């Protein structure tokens, strides 16, 4: 694609409280082939960005209500990755430099130099296009969306913990984004260019987890037809993320403790150990202090893992972030699936803020995508939430109460309960079986009995 073609496909958002500056910039950019949208202040800029998803932003620093630095921060907190170029007056250069450190692509002093602005903007748009094509922008781990105080505190904790070699224990309910926190810690650490290896301890059978984590020698057990490298060795020099660490067996816990104590891995069936340099980040949705009291989790391992504790907040703890999350999921889903952008009415967003969200952000994401698919208009309304939003709410309750017999009522309620738990655990049957404390084989029988399939819940 030529530079002229790139410009003709790019939309630039101009944000400045001075209409004369916006007008002069608009004339310059439209002459070069850019599509241009304007905003006279920070709040208008955020609303406009939600509507058009710009390819680049030209953003003035000195503005009433919200200054440019606050707008830039809000863009990043809402998951926008487009380049932002700052415009500064004389004496604001230090602020512009700070904005660059916070992720601004470039900054210009007034009066603006036409050629420099166009060159930098062209480079910014091209850089953003290449990142989108390579998938890099979508893979950035900084998708911890929300500007609530609790999320700002979480990002601050990550920024403090990431540069250190200390182990981190992330606690929080299922669906709150513990994996995103782990990825953010790795991405902001000195190990960012080395591997991040993820292991879901709850999804691996007890008899295989040692082999998965530490590797095995050929012939070390029945079925070991070849040598296997373990996850710890694969993560050498980088980070290993032990998700649902509370589900490890006592024997595996002892081996993980050994790695943390002396950096040595012992593959199954091996005659000697292997030294590794790995940073451990663990996560759990269980209360490990209760597991210690029950004798199912080692206290010494807990203290080794819990050097830096990080709490992943439930969505109900930050309900004010729901509108930003909805906007982010809507923008990402529509872009990925070539859907016409849709908006959510204020009444719909207020209702969603009051909802329980037992499955947390994961449930909200599924909910938003379902509405985007099923609602025909350009705006999702409060009435749409009732019509299309849930398959376990009023419909399920009505089905239970309309049951003719006690047996039928039990079947309705059990089916609804299983569907709810499957969604909370992202339809991971093994994880769901553990969560509801039933054998996996029994859960599979229930799925067959009630003919439960993923599309039953609109996912």
TIMAR-494035 format. One record per residue (C-alpha): z, x, y; residue in three letters. Coordinates in steps of 0.02 Angstrom, whole numbers, plus 50000, padded with zeros to 5 digits. Layout:
# residues N
ZXYALA
...
This chain:
# residues 459
500005000050000UNK
499515007050171UNK
500735007750317UNK
499804993550402UNK
499894982950245UNK
501754986850226UNK
502064981350405UNK
501074965250383UNK
502194960450237UNK
503844965750318UNK
505044954550415UNK
506154962550546UNK
507704954150617UNK
508064958650800UNK
509894956750849UNK
510334958951033UNK
511244948051159UNK
509974952551294UNK
508444941351280UNK
507354953351382UNK
507634967451256UNK
507254955951111UNK
505654950151196UNK
505024967851229UNK
505404973351051UNK
504584957750980UNK
502964961551073UNK
502944979551010UNK
503314975050829UNK
502134960250818UNK
500744971050889UNK
501074983050743UNK
500944968550619UNK
502784964950582UNK
503464947350565UNK
504924945750686UNK
506474934650690UNK
507784935250828UNK
509664932650843UNK
510674933251002UNK
512324937750920UNK
513204943050759UNK
513554926050685UNK
511784920250718UNK
511164936350636UNK
512144932850477UNK
511504914950470UNK
509704920550501UNK
509804934250369UNK
510394921350242UNK
508844911150282UNK
507494924650286UNK
508204939850191UNK
507414952650311UNK
506634969150260UNK
507494978250405UNK
508664974650549UNK
508674981650726UNK
510484979050781UNK
511284981650951UNK
513034988750951UNK
513744981151110UNK
513814962251089UNK
515124948851125UNK
516084940450982UNK
515494952550846UNK
514914970150888UNK
513554978950789UNK
514784988550681UNK
515624972250626UNK
513924964550588UNK
513394979750485UNK
515034978750387UNK
514774960050358UNK
512984963150296UNK
513604975750166UNK
515074964950113UNK
513844950750080UNK
512754961749971UNK
511294964750089UNK
510424981450055UNK
509054981150186UNK
509024995850309UNK
509934993050473UNK
509425002950628UNK
510695003150769UNK
510315001950955UNK
511595009951071UNK
511855011951256UNK
512395027951341UNK
514155032651288UNK
514075023351122UNK
513345037751022UNK
514985041250931UNK
515035023150874UNK
513225024350816UNK
513625040050716UNK
515075030650636UNK
513865016550593UNK
512705029250511UNK
514155035150404UNK
514435017050355UNK
512645015350294UNK
511545012550447UNK
509805019950421UNK
509615027050598UNK
510125024150779UNK
509235024350947UNK
509865026451124UNK
509285015251266UNK
508035016051344UNK
507105015051180UNK
505685027051139UNK
504295016351066UNK
503535029450949UNK
505225034850879UNK
505755016950845UNK
504115013050756UNK
504155028950651UNK
505955026350595UNK
505665007850560UNK
504105011750458UNK
505095024550355UNK
506525012250332UNK
505394998150271UNK
504455009750152UNK
506075017050084UNK
506764999650053UNK
505154994049968UNK
505175008949850UNK
507015005949808UNK
506654987849767UNK
505174992449657UNK
506205005249562UNK
507644993049542UNK
508845005149626UNK
509384992849760UNK
509804979649630UNK
510774992149524UNK
511954997749661UNK
513734994149603UNK
514314988649775UNK
514154970249733UNK
515984966549764UNK
515534952549883UNK
516804945550005UNK
517624949250171UNK
519334941750134UNK
520854953050162UNK
521134954949975UNK
519334961049949UNK
519454973150094UNK
521044980050017UNK
520164981549848UNK
518714991349924UNK
519965002650013UNK
520875005949848UNK
519225010149762UNK
518755022049904UNK
520435030949886UNK
520425031649696UNK
518605036149665UNK
518595054449726UNK
520095058949617UNK
520095063149430UNK
521515050749396UNK
521375037449262UNK
521235019649326UNK
521825003449244UNK
520964987749309UNK
521874971549273UNK
521244954049303UNK
520634937949225UNK
518984936449134UNK
517504934449252UNK
518294942549405UNK
517144957749408UNK
518144971649325UNK
516534980249269UNK
515894980349449UNK
517504988949503UNK
517285002049368UNK
515495005249421UNK
516005006649603UNK
517345019449559UNK
516085029749462UNK
514745028449597UNK
515935034649732UNK
516635048849626UNK
516045067049610UNK
515435062149436UNK
514165049549503UNK
512665059549438UNK
513405060749262UNK
513425046349135UNK
514475030649149UNK
514745024948970UNK
515435007448939UNK
516345001748783UNK
516914983748754UNK
518414986448642UNK
518544967748603UNK
516744966548540UNK
516844980648412UNK
517664977148242UNK
519264986948210UNK
518474996548066UNK
517065003048177UNK
517895006448344UNK
518515023948299UNK
516765028948247UNK
516045021048405UNK
517255030148521UNK
517425046948435UNK
515895048248322UNK
515815052248137UNK
515105064848016UNK
513775060447888UNK
514585053947728UNK
516305051847807UNK
516385033647748UNK
515305020947656UNK
513755017747759UNK
513885033747862UNK
512135039647819UNK
511975050847971UNK
513045059748099UNK
513455049248252UNK
513965055348424UNK
515435045548496UNK
515545037448667UNK
516785050348731UNK
515585064648694UNK
514135054548768UNK
515175052748928UNK
515595071348940UNK
515585076349122UNK
515565058149177UNK
516595042349159UNK
517015031249010UNK
517435013149045UNK
518555005548910UNK
518404986848938UNK
519734975648859UNK
520754990948812UNK
522184979748756UNK
521204975048600UNK
521224992448522UNK
522144995248359UNK
523695006248353UNK
522725020348265UNK
521355020148397UNK
522655019948537UNK
523405035848466UNK
521715044548468UNK
521335038948645UNK
523035045548699UNK
522585062448623UNK
520985063248726UNK
521965059448884UNK
523305072348843UNK
522245087348795UNK
520415082548813UNK
520055083748627UNK
519025071548523UNK
519145070948334UNK
517605063048252UNK
517925053248093UNK
517755065147945UNK
517605080748054UNK
518555096748014UNK
518795101548196UNK
518995093548365UNK
517775093448511UNK
518315096448691UNK
517685084148823UNK
517865082149011UNK
517915063349039UNK
518675052349173UNK
519405036549095UNK
519335019549180UNK
520075005449077UNK
520154986649102UNK
521094972149025UNK
521354953549050UNK
522994954448954UNK
524754958049016UNK
525014975048937UNK
526874975048977UNK
527034959848864UNK
525984968648731UNK
527154983748742UNK
528664972448719UNK
527804964248570UNK
527444981448495UNK
525544979648498UNK
525184992248636UNK
525865009948656UNK
526985012448806UNK
526485030848825UNK
524635026148827UNK
524975012748958UNK
525755025449076UNK
524315037549047UNK
523045023949091UNK
524025016049233UNK
524025031149349UNK
523065020849478UNK
523265002049448UNK
521904990949522UNK
522004972049524UNK
520394962049513UNK
520834945849604UNK
520474928749534UNK
519264918149636UNK
520654905849679UNK
521564920349765UNK
520084922549884UNK
519314905249904UNK
518714909950079UNK
517434921449995UNK
516564907149905UNK
515244903950042UNK
514764922550045UNK
514654923049855UNK
513594907249851UNK
512424914649981UNK
512284930849882UNK
511954922649714UNK
510714910449793UNK
509754924449878UNK
509714935449723UNK
509224921449602UNK
507844914549715UNK
507134931949744UNK
507154936749560UNK
506364920349502UNK
505164917349648UNK
506074901349695UNK
505944893749867UNK
507574898349958UNK
508884884549965UNK
510444882250068UNK
512114873850032UNK
512804860950153UNK
514484864150237UNK
515234849450140UNK
514624856849975UNK
515354873950016UNK
517014866350068UNK
517094856849904UNK
516684872549806UNK
518084881849895UNK
519304868749830UNK
518724870049650UNK
519794878949519UNK
518514891349446UNK
519434895649286UNK
517964906849241UNK
518064915149413UNK
516544923249493UNK
515554922649331UNK
515774903749322UNK
515304901949506UNK
513714912049476UNK
513194900849331UNK
513624885449434UNK
512534890949582UNK
511054895249470UNK
511174878349384UNK
511124869349552UNK
509654879749613UNK
508674874849458UNK
509124856349454UNK
509204851149637UNK
507484846449702UNK
507764847449890UNK
507954862650002UNK
509814859450028UNK
511184857349898UNK
512344843449954UNK
514094837749909UNK
513324823649806UNK
512294836349708UNK
513894844549648UNK
514384828249563UNK
512644824749498UNK
512174841849429UNK
513644853449453UNK
514664851649294UNK
514434846349116UNK
516284847949079UNK
517004838249225UNK
516834819549246UNK
515564817849104UNK
516694826248978UNK
518224816449036UNK
517274800149024UNK
516684804548849UNK
518464807648792UNK
519154791548866UNK
517724781148794UNK
518114787448618UNK
518384773048494UNK
519604782248380UNK
520884796148393UNK
519774807148284UNK
518294804448402UNK
519404808548552UNK
519964824748470UNK
518174829648435UNK
517644826148616UNK
519094836048687UNK
518894850648565UNK
517044851948602UNK
517374851848790UNK
518754864948771UNK
517634876648670UNK
516214874848795UNK
517384878948939UNK
518074894448851UNK
516334900448803UNK
515794899748986UNK
517384908749043UNK
516954922748922UNK
515094923148965UNK
514654915648794UNK
515344930748699UNK
515904922648536UNK
517014937148482UNK
517894937648650UNK
518084918648653UNK
518834918448479UNK
520134931248533UNK
520504921648693UNK
520864905248602UNK
521724914348457UNK
520614908348316UNK
519624918448187UNK
517834921648238UNK
517214913648077UNK
518164897648121UNK
517384897248295UNK
515644899048221UNK
516034884048108UNK
516544873948261UNK
514924878648349UNK
513944872048200UNK
515054856748183UNK
514804851448364UNK
513024858148377UNK
513524868848527UNK
512154879448602UNK
512114889048764UNK
510954876748850UNK
512284863348826UNK
513094870248983UNK
511524872349084UNK
511494891549074UNK
